[in-house]
Structures are given as structure tokens and as C-alpha cells.
Amino acid sequence: MTDTAASRRHPALVVLSRIPATLSLVLLLLAVGVIWHGLWAPFEDDPLFPTVAYGLPSLLNGQWWTPVTGTFFINAPWVYALTIAGLAGMGYLEFRRGSRVALAYFTIGQLFSIFAAALLLWLGSLLPWPWAQLQALQQDVGPSGGAMACLAAAVGLFVAPWRVRAWSVLLAFTFVALLFWGAVADVEHAAAVLLILFVDRSLRVQRTTVREQRLIAFVAILALGATQIITLLVPTFGPFGYSGPVTGSWIDVAIDTAVIVVVANGLFRGRRWAWVVSLVLASLNLLVGLLVVTALLLLGHSDVEITLDADPSHSLATSVLWVLLLIYLVWVRRAFAARRRSRIGAAASPTVEDVKRMLRTDGGGTLSWMSTWANNDYARTTDGIVVYQRRAGVALALADPLGPAGTRAASVAEFIDQAERAGLTPCFFSADEATRAAVPEGWRSLVVADDTIVDLPGLQFTGKPWNSVRSSLNRAGREEMTFRLTHLKDEPWGIRQQLRAISEMWVGDKGLPEMGFTLGTLTEAEDPEVRLALAISPDGDVDGFLSWLPVYGEGGAIRGWTLDLMRRREGGFGPVMEFLIGSSARQFSDEGAEIMSLSGAPLAHEYPPGAGMIAELSDKLADALEPVYGFQSLHKFKMKFNPRFETMYLLFHDEGDLLAIGAALTRAFLPDATLRQFAGAGLELVRGGGD
């Protein structure tokens, strides 16, 4: 087959062609199930079962072939679905590392799990241990030991932080099953998983981030909560003995579960109180376990009479899990120091004047002046300042860190560390390429806008590309329109009232309030360093206006201007925006400015297919808001000025943060919008809580 023909194959066929060993094993299992009727009748009832099944009895009887023959049989029809699904790990491993590696992991994992389980049960059966003595008599079939080994090896191939998360879930499942059900297969699964854990060493808790340490605690305590519900419904028979369904009311279990969920959420956010509560719960369960062990030891003395109201197996199994969690929580105690309003920053929070002073000293980007607006918080790093907002548990950093260019990487690292320790999810919105290069390895990035930059030196509105702008300027001259670049505070009361009326009329027509975060209002335009461009008709009416934010370079010089507000009066001069922007560009160029930024229209970037959740959210939000705010049409309008583009990114830790980031962005852009206004605009957005 030629390369062109191969490239036209369906992606599913490409994947299947790369996992022949996994597919062969699945087909072999199905064939054996058909020949020996295992697909529709329990094979464990078949006379052949004792001959082919593996386990300690088979090995003691000299049936050396059973670890091989038993691998290809499955004991019950319903188990086929679980077994084949479990082989997905082998398929992923084979896809990533090849058939030989996958077969090696499967074969070694299957044989090791069988012999390790047999050895453990043989040693346990020599003791007065009813569970071990009973399981030592059992036989088993199926490839689940090898499948679990491949699954563990596949988890080790995941990128950070999904590797730690997947390991946490896999280990929680394995040990809960072993301690509460403890069948031969559960022992084999634990042996296979532990083998890969120690051989591959792909899980290293001490090298994980604070976020991942919290996540492991979160998964562990939720697993304990799950046992509360499971043991209420079904009997258990694990290494600590048999127990029927736990006695007690559903109300008690519901309360216990609710408490664990609340504490788990606190651990996920790194709250100190949740860590303390978890230590108390773990200590109490450890005490219960010690009391049960003491009672059982006393029962062994004939001269002591003790009556236990309930079977102790459930308490002992639960105590073991709590002890493991207790050890872990003490081990990573530094990850749980966050309080509800933990301050982010190395010193006292900077003021707006501190921010302005740093901008004048070290310069900033095209969005940096927005750092001076209301609703922003400031985190001081060693050499800079990071501007952010707290929304929905997210530390939403605005654009790039302020300060000397050479310290950006250090400021990024400090902000991320401080935000995570405060229990917040850090991310950077509308960051540039330098900030993207400064985030830790493994962070994800997504294009959210393209900053439209017009270079001003030597600007001339000549040639075909400038026809539209040149025509607007010429028409404005014929109709005697006046252009004035000014400051809001310098304008008379009548002009200021016209500006407010135009703005209020614009807002009133939208059904949603004016947006915030990276979009200003007349309030921000009142700053004496912000300039206003006015288009005034021969009758003295304001037909439109713009606001321009300063872009500082190093040493206090203004090197450019960023467009913020764009408002026009209904029925006024038609191409008023082209006139205002063109006239502003001409004057800025005459003043010696280097650049004019028309900003990046939010939600206007075109994403490639499969760009992910945040891209889908952005597209849906853009479609819903287009009739209201017109971001797409605004982006097309800016193309008239022949700009160059500088990419703006959303930088975030991983895809698991996107839901919270989406809610945070919604509340940052529309902090005052009500649910009724969202519904009126056709939006179904999460209102989002926040710290």
C-alpha cells in the first residue's frame, strides 16, 4: 500500500493495524468461549475447569500447565465484557510501545500474579487465617493479571499530571477490592499492579506538584467514602474476615458520606482545616482498629469473656485504609496550608500606584494598562507584579507579569506556586509568547485572540489596501467632521454628557451589561493618562468616540496606544470608526509612537477542529454573544487597517482545569450579569462561585 493510500485509511483502521497482539488475544478468548460454551454458560461449572484452572491447588497437584491454559478461559459469561474492556490497557501499551513490549508485560504480569498470589495464600494458609485458608483452596481462570499489568504500564505512559491521577484511581480500586472482597483474582490484580509500580517507577509522589499531592488525598478519601456506601449494600469477605451488609440507617451513611465529600473538596483545595479534620478521622479509625485487635486478642484467652456486637472485619479493613491515608497526609503536610482567603504574593499586596510606577519603569505590553482597573488583585513576586482576579476558585492572571523582562520566568513560577498553595487554580489569559515559554514544562496553551498591531513609523494611507480608510478620511473632510484627541476630564460638561448618553444607549440595546476584565468603560476612560478620540459633527454633536490606553516602554516613554472603547451615535457620520482610527493613527505617528494596537477581539479566534473543551466553550460563547457584542464583525473591521498579528494565549496546567477556567472567564468578563440576562442572551452558563 502506498503512503497516499495509507493516509486515506480511517483512523480506527490505523489504530487496529497497530495492535495485532491485543486483537489476537481478544479473538482467542472469544474462540475459546465459543468452543467450550463459556460465552453463554459459566465455565466454572464445566468438568474441564479443574484441569485447566490455575491456583495453589493446581500447582500443589503438579498441574504445571495451568498458568498457561487457564489464561484463555473466563469463568462466567458476564465477565467477558469486563475482561475485553480491561484489555484496552494492553491495546494502548501496544499502540505506544509495540507488540513485543505489550506481550512481555502481559506474559510476565500474568505469570507473576498467578505465582505471587499462590505463594501469599500458601504462606497465609499456614497461619490461623480463615480468609487465606479458604482462598488457598480456590482456582481461577482468565487473563486479568496480565491485563492489570498492562493497564498499570499504560498508566505509566500518561503525561503529567494525568499519570499521577490515573495511578491514584488504579491503586484505590485495587486495594479497596482486595481489602473488602479479597477473592483470588483480587490478590492477583494487586500483585500485578504492585509489580509494575516497583519495576517501572512511574509514580513518584515526592516529585509531584502540590496540586497532585492534594489530588491523591482527594481520591483516597473519596475511595473511603465509597466503601461506606458499598459495604452498606453488599456483604464483604476480605483478609479481615466476613461481614454482612453494614447495619445502621441510611441517614447515618448519608451524613458520613456528606462529611467525607466536604472534607474531600477541602483537601482538593489544600485547606488546612480539611487536613486537620482528615487527621482526626484517620486517628479515630486507627483507634477503633486497635480496640478491635485488642478485643480479638482477648477473645483468645479462655478466662476472658468479650462479646462483639458486630463482625470486626469491616472495621479492620477500613482502619487499614485510614492508616495508609494518615501516613500519606503527614508525609505531604506542606501541601495543605491554604486558607479560604490566602494571600498570593511574597510581600504586602501592591497598590495601583505601585503598578503604574512599575509600568513606567519597566514598560509593559498592549494590555498592561488594564492592570490598573478595578476588580483586579495584585501578587508581588521577587522582582515583579502579577495582576489577577479570583473567580470560581481560579487565579485568573491578566496578560503578562509586570517587571523587568529578564525576570518574567521567575515571576511566572512564583505566581503559580503561590496560587496553588492558596488552593487556587492558576492560569494566564491573553499572555504573549514570552510568558508561554516561561510556564512549567507540561503546561497547555490555547490561542484565545490575535492582537492586531499597526506599525506607525512611516505610516502612509496609500495604495489599494488603504482604500477604505482613505475614503473615510476624505469623506469626513467633505462633510466637515472634526477630529479631536483629548482627555475626558478636559472636555466640557456637554461633551461628557453626550459620551455617557451614547454609551448608555449602546449598553441598553445589548441586554447584557458592559463587559469587564479586558474591556473597559467610561469609568476607566476617566484616567488622566487615557486619551479620547472624538468625532464631532459640524453641529457640535459627538458622532463617535474611542478611548486609547497608553503602552509604556522602558524608562517611562510611551511607545504606543491600545484601543479600548468604541462607541458611535445612531444616525451619525457613517464611517465614523474608520475616520477616528485613521486620524488617531496619523496623530500617534506624528507624535513618534511606534505601535497602535487595535486589541484582540475576545472570542473571535478561529480554532482548528478538535481544539478541546475551552475552544468549544469559546465558540459557543462567541456565537451567543455575536448579536450582542459583535466580536466577529469587529475582528473583520480591524482588517481594514492592515495590521500584523501577535498571538495571545490562555495558559493552563491541564485539561482538568478547563471547566473552572471557563466559569472564571465568564464571571470575569460579565461580573454583574444576572442569570436572567444570560438567559435573555441565549446563554446557558455556569454562574460560578468564587473565593
N, C-alpha and C positions, 0 to 999 in steps of 0.2 A: 504494500500500500504506500502511495506517495505521501509526502508531508502535507500536501494540499488536501488530499482525501482524508488524512488523519485529523486535520484541523477542523474538518466539517462534521466529524462524528459528534453525536450527542454527548454532553459532559458526563451523563450517567454511564454511557458505554466506556468512556475513557477511564472512569474510576473502576468499573468492574474489570476492565482489562488489566488493572494493576494489582488486583487482589485474588490471584488464582488459587492460592493456598487456602484462604478463608472460604472461598466459594466451593472448593473441592471438599472441605471438611463439612460444610453445611449439606452438600449433596450426599455425602457418605452417611451422615446422620439420618437424613430423610430416607435413604435407601434401606438402611438397617431397620428403621422404623416401619417401613412397608413390608419388608421380608418377614420380620418377626412380630408384626402386628402391633408394635409399640405405639403407633400413631393413633390407634383407637382403643387400645386395651392396656391396662397397667402391666408393664413388663415385669415388675417385681413379683407378679403372680405367676409368671411363666416358669415352667420346670427348668429352663435353661439358666435362670437368674443366678442360682448359687454357683454355677460353673464358670460364668464369665464375670461376675461382680467382684470388685476389689474390696479390700478392707483387711483388718487384722485377722479375722477368722480365715480368710483365703490364704494369706501369707503363712499363717501357722500350719495350715494344711498342705503347704507345699505347692499351691496353685500359683506358680511364679508368673504365668502368662496373664493373670487378671488385670494388672495395671494397664496392659495394652488393650485387651478385649473389652474391659468394662468402660473404656473411654468412649466407645462408639454406640453405646446403648443409653437410653434415657428411661427413667423408671416410671413415668406417667405421661399420658398424652398432653396434659395442660403444661407440662414442664418444657415441651418442645419450643413453645413460643418464647419463654424466658431464656432458654439456652441459646437459641439462634439470635435473639436480640443481644444477649451477652457477648456474642462473638463480634459485635461491632467494634469492640476494643481491638481485637486481633486484626480486623479489617483496616482500621485506622493505622495501626502499627505497621502493617504490611505496606499500606499505601505510602507511608512516610519513609520506612527504612528497608523495605524489600521483603521478599518471600522467605529468604533464608533466615533473616533475623526474627521474623514473626514466628516461623516454625520452631526456631530454637527456644524462644521464650515460652511458646505453648508447650513444647515437649518437656523442657526442664521444669516448668511450673507445674505441669500435670503430675509428673513423676514425684517431684519433691513434695507436693501437697499430699499425695497418697501415702508416701512412706513417713513423712513427718507426722501426719495425723495418726497413723498406726503406731508409731513409736510413742507419741504422747499418751495415747489411750492405753497402750500396754503398760507403760510406767504407772499411769493413774490407776489402772485396774489392780495393781499390786497393793494399793492403799485401800483403806475403808472409805471409798469414794463411790457412792451409788451411781452417780452420773457416768463416771468413767467406766465403771464395770458394765453398765448397760450398753453404752456406745461401743465398747470394745467387742461386743457380740454382733454389731451391725455391719452389713455390707452395703456398698453404694455403687452406683454407675453414673456415667456422664462425664463430659469434658469440662465441668465448671471450674476445677482447679486451674487448668491451663488457661481457660478464658479469663479468670480473675487475674492471673499473672500478666496476660497480655493487656488487660484493661489498666492495671497499675503501671505497666511500662508505657502505655499510650498516654496516660495522665502525665507522666514524666516528660512528655514531649510538648505539652501545652506551654504557651508563652506565659510569662509572668504578667499579671498575678493569677491567671486562671489555673495555673498549675497548683498553687497552694490551696486555692478554693476547692478544686476537684479532689485533691488529696484529703482535705478535711472531710468532705462528704463521704468519700470512699471508706476512710478509716472509721468514721462514725457509724456507717451502715454495717461494716464488718464486725465491729466489736459489740454493737447492740445485738446483732443477730447471734453472735457467739455466746454472750452472757445470758441472754433471755431465752434462746431456743436451743442452741448448742447441739444440733444434730451433727453427724459425721461430716456432712457437706459443709457446715458452718466452720468446723475445725479446719477442713481442707482450704476453704476460702481464706481464712485468717493466715494460714501457713503460707499460701501463695502470695498474698499481699505483703506480708512481712518480709518474705524473701526478696521481692523486688524493691521494697523500701530500703533494705540494708545493702543490697547489691548496687542498685542504680544511684542511690543517694540523691535523688532528685528533689526531696523535701528537706529543706534546711531551715528550721524555724527561726534560729537566731539571726539568720541573714535576711529574713523577711522584713518588710516595712512595718511601721506602726499600724497601718491600715490592715495589713494581712494578719498581724497578731491579734488584732481585735476581731477580725472575721473568723479566725479559728475558734476563739472563745464563743462567739455568736453561734456558730454551727454546733459546737459541743453542747451548749446549754439548751439549744433547741432540740437536739437529739435526746437529751434527758427529759425534756418536756414531752416529746413524742412517746417515750416509754410510759409516761403517766397514762396516756390515752390507750395505747396498745395493750398494756397489761390489764386494763380495766375490761377489755373486750375478750381477750383470748387467754387461755392458760399458757404457762411457760414451763420449760424444763431445760434449764441450763446447768452449768457446772456447779451451781449452788443448790440445786435440787428442784423439785417440782413445786409449782404453785398454781392454784386455780385463778380465775379472774379475781382481781383485787376487790375486796369488799369495801363498801363505802358509797356515799351518794354521788350522783353526777355533779351536784353543786360543789362538793369539795374538790372534785377533779377540775371543774371549770375554774374555780378560784385559783387552784395551784397553777393551772395552765396559763391563766391570765397574768399571774405574778411572774412566771418564767418569761412570757413574751415581753412584758415591760422591762424586765431586767436584761433580757437579750438585746432589746433595742438600745438600752443604755450602754451595754458592753460594745455594741457595734459603733456607737458614737464616742467611745472611750471615756465615758463618765466615771468619775471616781466613786460616786455613790453606788453605781451598779457593781463595780469591782468589790466594794466592801460588802454589799448585800450578798454577792456570789460567794465570797469567802465565808460569811456567816452560814449560808445554806450548806456549803460544802462541809464545813466543820460540824454542823449539826448532823448531817448524814454520816459523816465519819464516826461521830459519837454513837449514833444508832447502830452502825455496823459493829463497832467494838462491843457494845452491850449485847448484841445478838451472838457474837462469837463467844463472849464470856458465858452467856446463858447456855450455849450449846456445850461448852466445855464442862460446865457444872452438871449438865444432864448426864454426862458420862460417869459421874460418881453416884453409886447406888444409894448413898446416905443423904443425898440432896434431892428434894422434890421441887421441880420448877415446871410450871405449866405455861406454854407459849400460846397466846390467843390466835396467832396466825402463823402460816408457814414462813420461815425466815428467808427463804431463797430470794424472794423479790427484794427484800431489804438489803441483803448482802450484795446482790448484783448491782443494785442502784448505788450502794455505798462505794463499790469499786470504781464506778464511772465518776462519781463525785470526787473521789480521791485523786484520780487522774486529772480532773479539771482543776482541783485545788493546787496540785503541783505546778500545772501549767500557768495558772494565774499568778502565782508567786514568782515564777520564772520570768514572766514578761510584764511585771508590775508597772514598769515605767510607761507602758502604752496606755495606762488608764489614769491620766491626770487631768483630763478635761473637765471643766465645769460649764454650766449652761451658758454663761456669758464670758467664757475665757477670752482674754485679750490676745490679739495677734500682734506680735511685734517685739523687738528686742529691748525697747525702752518706752518711755511715755509716748502716747499717740501724738503724731504731728498735727499741727493746725493747718488751716487753709493757707495762712501766710507762709508757713514753712514750705508748703507745696509750691507756691508761687516763687518763693526765693530759690528753690532748687531748680525750677524750670528756667528761671533767668540765668542761673549759674551754669547748669549743665545741658540745657536745651531739652527738647522733647520731640515727640512725634506729632503727627497731624491730629491725633485725638487727645493729646496730653492736657490741653486746657480744660477738657471736660472733667479732669480730676478735681477742679476747684468747685464743682457744682455741689448742690445739696444732696443729701441721702447717701453720700459716699463715706466710707470708713478708710482710715489710713493705718498701714502697718509699717513701722520703721524697721528697716534692716540695717546691717552694719554700715553700709555706705549709701543707702538709698531709701526710697519710699515706694511701697506698692499700694495702689488705690484699689479698693474692692467694695463690694456690697454683700451683706449677709442676706441670703434669700433661700428659703426652703432647705436649710442645712448645708448650703453651698457657699463657699467663699469665692465669689464671682469677681475675679480681678479684671479691671478695666484696662485694656490695651497693654502697654509695656511698663515694666518698673521704671521709676524715675531715678536719676542719678548718673554718675559717670558711666560712659558706655562700657568701660572695661570691667565694671563691677556687676553687670547685668546677670551673669550666670550665678554669682553668689547670692544676689537678691532673690532670684527665682527659687533657688534651692532653699533659702531661709524661709521664704513665704510658704512654700509647700510644706516644709517640716512644721512650721508653727501652726498652719491651718489644720493639718492632720492631728496634731497634738491637742488642738482645741476642739476636736470632734467634728470638724467641718470637711467638706469635700472641696479641695482646691481646683480651680480651673482658670484659664486666661481667655478672655473674649476680645476679639479684634486685635490679636497680637501679631507682630511682624515676624519676618524670617529669622531675625537675630534671637528673639525670645523663643521661637520654635526650636532653634538649635541649642538653647540653654536648658530646656526641660530635661528631666532624667531620661535615660535610655528606657525604651518601652512605652513611653507616653504616646498617646494617639493625637492626631491633628486632623482637623476638618476645615476646609475653606468656608468661611461664612460671608465674605464680601471681598470686593476688589476696590481698593482705594483708587479713585480717579484723580490723577495728578496732571496738572497743566504746568509745564516749564515756562517761566516768564521771561528770562533773558532773551532779548531779540524778538519778542513776540510781535508778529505782524499778521493781521487778518487778511491775508492774500491767498489767492488760489481757490480752486474748486472746493476743497474740504471745508472752507470757512464761509461758503456762500450764505448759509442760513444766518450765521451770526452777523456777517457784514450787511445783509439785507435788513436785519432788525435794527442795527445801529443807524443805517441810512434812513429807514422809515421813521425812527424816533426823532431824527433831526428834522425831517419834513413836517412832523406833527408837533414840533417844538416841545418835546418831552425834556425834562431837566433831570440830570443825574447828580446826586449829592452823596458823598461818602462822609459819614458823620458819626457821632456818638449819641446814644439815646438821651443821655442827661443834658446834652447841648441843644436838643430840639425844643421848640415852644410847646406849650400845653396842647394846642390844637393838633399839631402833628402827632404827638404822643397818643392823643385820644383816637385819632384815625388808625394808628397802628394797632391799638387794642381792639378797636371795633372790627378791623379786618381779621385779626387773629381769632377773636371770639366767634365771628361768623364762620370762619373755617372750621373751628372745633365743633360748633353747633351742628354743622352739616354732617359730621362724621359718625355720630352715635357712640363714639368712644372718646375718652379724654385724650389730651395730648400725651404723646409717648415720652418716656424719660430715658435714663441711662446714657445712651449716646445721641439722644435727640433733645435739643434744648427748647426753651420757651422764651417769651419776652422777659421773664424774670432773670434768666441767665444773660440776656442781652443788655440788661442794665449795668453790667460790669463795665467800669470805665475803660478797660482795655479791649473790650469787644466793640467792633465797628459795625455801623449800619449803612447799607446802601439803599438809597431811596430813589424811586422813580416818581416824579411829580409832574402832573399834567399842567397845561397852560392855565387851567382854572384853579390851581393850587391844591388839587386832590392828590393824595398818595395812591397811585395805582398798583404799587407793589413794593416790597422791601426784602432785603436779605440781611442776615447777620453773619459776621466774619469773626472767627476765633483766631487769636494770634498763635503762630508756630515759632517758638523760640529756638535759636541756635545757641551754641556755647558762647559765654561771655555777655549774655544779655541782649544780643541783637535779634530782632525779629526777621526770620528768614522766609516767612511765608504766612499764608492765611488759609483757614479751613472754613468751608461753607457750612452753616448750621441751619438757621431758619430760612424758609422760602414761603412767602405769602403774597397773594395778589388779590386785588379788589375785583369783584364780579362786574363785568361791563366796562372795565378799564382798557388801557392800551393792550392790544392783543399779544404781541411777542415781548411782553414786559420782562420775563425772566431772561431771555436771550440778551435783551438790552442791558439789564442790571449786571449779569455775569460778565458780559463782554466789556462793559465800561469799567467794572471793578478790576478785571484782569489788566486792562490798559493802564489804569492808575497805579495798581500794585507794581507793574513792570517799570513804570516811570520812577517809582519810589525806590527801586533797586531790590525788590523782593525776588527770591529765587523760584518759589513754587506757589501754586494755588491749588488747594485740594478741594475737589467737589464732593468729598467724602465717599464712603462706600455705602450705597443704599442697602439697608438691612434687608435680609430675606430675599435678595434679588439674584443671588449667585445660582448658576445652573449646575446642579450636581450630576455626576455620572450615575448610571444605573447601579444599584447595589451599594450606594454610599453609606447606608446604615440608618439607624433609628433617628438620629438627630437631623439628618438630611431630610428624612420623610416628614418629621415634625416641622422643620423649617419650610418645606414646600407646602404643607397643608396650612400652616400659619400664613404664609405669603399669599396663597390662593384666597383664603378667607379675608385677609386684610387688604388685598389689592383694591377692591371697590372703595375701601375706606381711606387708605393712605397712599395707594398708587406707587408702591416701591418699584415694580417692574417698569412702569411707564417713566418713572423718574430716572431709572438707570439708563433707559434708552435716550431720554432727553439729554443726559450728560454727554452722550457720544457726539453731540454736535460740536463739542469743544476739543475734539481730537486728543483726548488725554492718553497718557500711558498708565499702566496699572501696577499697583503694588498689592500683593495678596495679603489678606487679613485672615487669621486662623482662630479657630476655637481649639485650645489645647487642654487635654484632659487625661486622666490616669488610664481609664479603660472604659469599655462599653457598658460596664455595670453602673457607671455614674450618669449615664445619659438621661435617664428618666428624671433624676433630681435636677440635673442641669437644665433640662427643658422647662421644668416648673420654675426654676430660679430665673431663667431668662424671661419667661412670660411675666413674672411679677416685677422684674427689673424694668422692663420696657413699659408695662402698664400697671404701675403700683397702685393707682387709685381706681382702676376699673372694677366694677361690680360684676357679679355673676349674671345679672340681668343684662348688663351692657355686652358681656361676652356672648350671651345667647342671642341678643339682638344683632350682633355682627356675624352670627352663624358659627361661633367658635364653641368647641367643647373642650375647654382647657382646664387643667387642674389648678385650682386657686393656689394651693401650695402654702404650707405653713412655713415658719421660719424661726430661726433662733435670733 
